[in-house]
Amino acid sequence: MRQPLVPVEQVEVVPGALSATLYLDRVNAGVEHEVWLFATRGMEAVGAPEVVFAVRRDGPPPARVLDLFRSLHDQAASGAALSPGDALEVDRGTFGFGPAISGFLCLPYRLHDPRLPALDGFGRTPLLLVALLAGEYRAAQRYGHLRVLALLGKLTRVFPHPWWFDDRRPVVVEPEPTHPGAASVLSRHDLPTARAPYLSVVHSGPQVRLSLSEAACDRLLDLLSGAPETVLLLPGAGESEDARYVWRPGQTGPEAIMFAGGGSVVHGALDVGVNFLLLLHGDVEVDAVQQEDGFLLMMPDELWRRFLRALADRRELTWRAAGSEITLEPYAQRYASPFGVVAQSRDGFPPYRPKPTARGVGDAASPLYNVRLDAIHLLTDQRLVEQELSAEEAVGFIQDACQVVDDALEGVHHGVEALLVHFRLTPGMPPWIGLAVSPDKPGVLPREVADPLLARLNALPGPAVRRHEVRFEARLEVVRE
């Protein structure tokens, strides 16, 4: 089980309004070294998420980080708060960072992601700032954030990307090609470009899936209705990816980096994230071509009209091209977990209700006295879950956790009304279990109960998964006499 980092120091940044907590952590990206991690307290009061920034330790903590936090606080107070998916460009020498840093990408800091340091005391998901070196910021704007993040992951072998900044690292991508033969297909033409972080594109075997929420269908429709015959879309990351395509000049074939376990892989049946989507419609033949770390989809006028109608109707559309099966997948409902995970489904999320026939759930052989299993939510695409786990394995693991929770609450005076047990199974890693309680108030579950309970939950042997990360949650209601 991850233990929360212990604060080293708390520094006042804006008197009475903003402070920064300093932590020290250790990472291993080929070579082990220490990292200073800074986290703000006070950004939420001005309507912005708190901010996390980490930097390799090369002496005392750099005071220039506090100048950055102060500027972000002033910016948020004036109504210009940063959000996940945003990018922040900085001038040379701004905040004392020197000419190396050209900007930052703003990503969600998933508090319960076992690949990130555990931090306490946040009410909502903070922002993680990923620093980019000279040229990388312009490259991210031109080629998309995902291409740059994938290259950083490949360089450091930390996936999906490193969460700290190391000013000793080399530049991973340039905005302009160093010579004509090194030019990306995206730089050879002046392409109309649009960022579409609400859209994810995943390649798996012969399938290419374009996923977005039903609400986002209107945004994409508005964007494409008046679009020229060629448009470049820069999508966001999907929720159920095993890997992500990566591309650098001179690469001779498709290559991807794995999110779990590290290393480069050749695409097979993995769910691989795609970094750009180039759409071409008009007097063309239907086609689908993988190019670099993205895809070119060619649609004749009739297919283009069907595509736009499917967006307008918020319905699925599938067509075939060059041996590939392309599917537009609007999903109907999003389930937002308190653990910072948002799951998606085309058919909604009818919670899985326990049945007496399931192993141990509601069975007299292992009765529960203090809690009742109310529902199970899948946070991973059900198709992937079924590839990795049998129903018996999943239900058995949940039942074991229910017994641990039930035992821990026996005879305890507490104010808990419901609990949410979060399960994460990752290839090559031990199972991780988190716990949230309702109402979310300090002291509702005494610390002397919560800490041993989490330790016992994370000591449970869980089923192994081979290729896909699997996440699900069990909601328990407290039973009172």
N, C-alpha and C positions, 0 to 999 in steps of 0.2 A: 504494500500500500504506500502511495506517495505521502510523505510527510510535508506539511506546509513549511515554506522557507521561514527562517527566523530573522526578523528585522535586525539590521546592523545599526541603523540610525534613522531618525526622522528629522527632516529639514524643512523649515518654513520657507516657502517660495514667495507667496503673496501674503503678507501679514493678515491673519484672521480669515483668509479666504482659500488659500491653496498650500498644501504641503506635499512633500515627496518622501516616501519610505524607501530606504535603501536596503538591498539584500545582496548577499554574495552566494553564488552558486558555482558548480563545477560542471563542465561539459567535455565531451570527448568526440571530436570530429577528426579522427585520425591521430591527433595529438591532444592530450588532456590539458586543459587550461581553465582558469577561473574567469568568471563573468560577473560584472557589476550589473544588477538589475534595479531599475528605478520604477516606482509606481506612484501615481498621483493620488491625492485625496482632496476632493473639492471641486473637480470638474463637473460632477453631476449637479451641483448646486446652481450652475449656470447653464444647465440643459444639455450638457455634453457627456459622453462616456469618459470614464477615467482612462488614463493613458499609461501604457507600459513600454519601456525602452530599455534594452540591455546592450552592453558593450563589453568587449573583451577587457580584462583587467591588465593594465600596463601602468601600475602605480596607484596613487590615490584615486577615489572616484572623481570623474571629470565634472567640474562645476558647470561646464557649458550645457549639460543636459538640463539643468535648472532654468537656464535662460530660455531654452526651447519650451519647457513647460509653461513658463511665465507668458511667453508669446501666445501659446495655444489657449491659455486661459483668457487672455485679453481678447483674442479673436472670438472665442465662444461667447464671452460676455457681450460682445457687440452683435451677436446673432449669426456668426459664421462658424458653427461648430463642425468638426470633422466627423465623418461617419465611415463605417466599413465599406471598402471599395474605393474610397477617395485616394487622391495622391496629393502630396504637398511638395511643391518645388521651393528650393531655397537658393539664394544667391551665394556666390563664392564668399567664404569667410563668415557667413551668417552664423550667429550663436557661437562663434569661436571654433567651429568644426573644421576650419581650413577649407581649401579648395576641393578636397577630395569628394565630399558629400554633395550630391546634386539634388537630392530630394528624398522623400519617404513615401512608402506605400502603407496604407492604413488597413489593417486586417483585424478580424475579430480574435481576441485572446480567449480561447475556449478554456474556461477555468478548470474544467474537469477532464481535459485532454491529457492522458498520461504522458504524452510526449513533451508537455510543457511543465515548467516548475509550478508547484501548487502554491497558490496565494490565497490568503484569507481576507475577509472584510469587504468584499465587493457586493453591491446590490444588483448590478447588471453586468453584462459582458463588457470588459474593457476593450480598448483599442490597442493593438500591437503595432508599433512603428517599425518598419523594416527599412533600414537606410540603404540608399543606392549611391554608388560611386559615380564619378564624372562620366557622363554619357549614358549611363544606365537608365536614368530618369527619362530622357528623351526616347530611348529605345522602348521603354515600357509604354509611353504614350503612343508610339508608332506601331509597335508589334503586339502590344497587350501586356498586362501585368503578369499573366500566367506564364508567358515565355520566359520572362526574367526570373520569376520565382522558381521555375523548373530548373533553369541553369544554375541558380544558387544551390538548389538541392543536390544537383549532380556534383557540383564543386565540393561541397562540404560533406556529402553523404549523410545529410540530416534531412529527413523527409516529413512533411512535404516541402519544407524550406527551413533554413536556420532561423531561430527566433532571436539571435543576438547579432551584433555588428562587430566585424573584425576588420579594422582598417589596414591589416596586412594582406588581406586577400586581393587577388587580381580582379580586374574588371571582367565580367562574364559576357558582356554583349556591348557592341557599339551601335549607335543610331545609324551610321552610314557605313557601307561596306569599305573595307580597306583596299580592295581591288575589284574590278568588274566580276570576276569569277566567283567572288565570295558573296555576291549580293543575294539577299533573300528575295523570294518571289514577291513579297510584300513591299519591297523597295524599288522594284523595277517599273512600277506603274503608279500613277497618282490616283490611288483608289479612294473613293468616298468611304470613310471609316466611321463606325459607330460602336461605342461601348454598350454591351448588353449583359451586365452582371447578373440579371435575373434569368438568363438562359444558360443552360449547361449542355455540353455536347460530349457524348461518351461513345467510344468505338470498342466493340466487343465482337471478335470474329468477323462475320459478314455484316453485322448490324451496326448502324450509326443511329444513336438516339438523341433527339433534340428535346430536352425537357424544360418545362417552365410551368409556373402556376397558372391557373385559369385567369386570375386577375392580371397577370403579366401579358397574357395574350393580346389585350388591347394595346399595350405599350408597343409590342413588337409589330402589331398590325399598323399602328399609326406611323411607325418608323419606316416600314417597308412599302406602304401604300403609295407614297410619292417618291420612292427610291429610284435611282437610275438603274440601268440594266445590270450593272455590276455594283455590288456593295460588300464591304468587308465588315463582318461582325466580330467583336472581341468579347467572348462569353465569360461567364464566371465559372468557379469550380463547382462540380457536382457533389452530392452527398455520399455516393456509394462508388468511389473510384478506388481501384487497386493500385493505379499507377498514373503517370502523366507523360505525354510525349515531350521530348526535348529535341532541340535542333540547334546546331551551330554550323557555320560555313565549312564546307569540305566534307560534311557527313554524306555518306553514300546511300543510306537506307533509313527506314523508320527505326527510331530508338526511343525507349521509354525508361523512366526511373520509377522504381517501386516505392510506394509510400510506407510499406511495412518491411523491415528487414534490410533495406538499402540495396544499392547496386543498380546497374543498368540491365534492362531486360529487352528481349525482342518480343514484339507484340504477338500474342497468340489468342487465347480465349479470355485474357484478362479484360476487366473494364478499365479502359485507358482514357484519361481525360484529354480532350482536344483543345488546343490553344487558340485557334481561330477558325472561322467559317466564312468562306468566300462564296457568295451567291451570284450566279450569272443566269439571267432569264431573257427570253426573247426568241429569236429565230435560231435555236440551238437544238441539238439532240440531247435527250436525257442522259446524264452521266454523273458519276461520283468518282472523284480522283483524290487520293491522299497526297498532299503536298507538304513537305517539311513536317511541322508539328500540327498541321491543320488539315482541313478538307475543303475541296472545291465541289460545290453542287451545282450542276447545270440543269435548268428546268425550262422546257419549251413553254410557250404562252399558256396553253391549256392547263398544264400541271401547275404553273405559277398561280393561275386563278384559283385552282383547287386548294393550293397551299394557303392563299389569303383567306378563302372561304372557311377553311378549317380553323384558322386563327379567329375569325369573326364568330364562328359557332362554338369555339372552345372545345373542339373534338379532335380525336386522334386521326392521323392520316399516315398511311404507309405506302411507299412506292419502291420499285426496284430499279437499280441502275448499275450496269457494269459488274454484276455479281454481288452487289451490296444491297442490303435492305435498309432503307432510311425511314425512320418513324418520328413523326412529330407527336410528343407525349405531353399534353396538358394534364396537370394533376389537380384534383378537386379540392384537396384539403391539406393543410399543413398542421402538424402537431408540434407545438413548441415545448420542448423539455426544459425544466429549470436548470439542466446541466449544460445549456448552451447548444443543444443539438436540435435541429429542425428537420423532422422527417416529412416525407411527401408521399402522396398516394393518388392514383387516378381515381380510385373508387372510394375515397374517404377512409376513415379509420374507425370502423366498427370495432371497439375494444374487444379483445378476446376474453370472454367470460369463463371462469373456471367451471369445469364439470366434475361431478362426483366420480366419473370413471377415470379421470386423469390420475396419474400416480401420486398418491399422498395428498392431493389437493381436495380438501373436503372429505377425505377418507378417514374412517374411524381408526385406522392403524396409526395415524399421526395427527391427532387433533390439534387445532390451534385455539388457544384460550383468550389471547390478548389482542389478536389482530385477525382480520378477515381479508383474503385475497379478493379484491374488487375487480381488477382489470389488468390486462397485459397489453402494452403498446409496443409494436415493432418500430424501431427507429432505422432499420435497414430494409431495403427493398426485399419483399417477401421471397422473390425468386432467388436472391442470393442467400437468404437465411435457409431456404430449403436445400440448397446445394451443400451447406456446411453442417447443418444440425438436423437430427431427427426430432420429431415432436416430443418423444420420450426424453431425449437428452435435455432439451430446453426446459420442459416442465419439471423434470427432476432437479435441475439446477435451481430453478425458481423455488421449488418446494423446500429444498435444503436451506435457502436463504430465509424463507418465511419462518422455518423452525428456529433459526438463529435469532431473528427479530422477536419472535414470540417469547423465547426464553429470556432474552435480554430485558423485556418489559415486565416480566413477572414480578409483582410486588413493588414496582417502582412508581413513585408519585411523579406525574408529569402532566403537561398540558397539551400533548400531541393529539390531534384529531385524525390525521392521516399521514402515511409515510410513502415516499416514492423511492424504490430501490432500482438503481441504474446499473445495468450489466454491460460490460464492454469486453468482447472477446477479439483479440488481435493475433494474427499469425506470428508465431515466434516469441510471444510475450505472455506472462502469466495473466489470468483473468483479473479484471479490475472492477470493483463494485463501489458505487457511491451511494450516498443516502441524503435525501431531502425530507424535511418535515413541514407539516402545516398545522397551525399557523406558523409563518416564518418570523418568529420573534426570539430575541435572545433569551436563553435559559429555558425555553419550552421543553427541551430534552436535556437534562443535566449532562455536563461535559464528562463527568465520571461514568456515565452510562454510554454516551455516544462514542467516545474514543475506543473502549473495549469492544463495542458492538461493531464498529467499522473494521477493527483488527480481525475479529472472528469472521466477518463476512469475506474479507479479502484472503483469509486462510482456507476458504472452501476450495476443494479441487473442482475445476470446471471443465467442460468439454473442450477439446482442442479444435481449432479451425485451421484450415490449411492455406486458403488463398484470400478469402474475403474477411474483412473486419465485420463483426456482427454486434449490433447494439439493440437492446430492448429494455423496457422498464416494467416493473410490477407495482401497481398501486395497492397499498394495504390500508384498510380502514381500521381504526382502533375500536375494539369491542369493550364496552364498559358495562359492568353489572348494574 
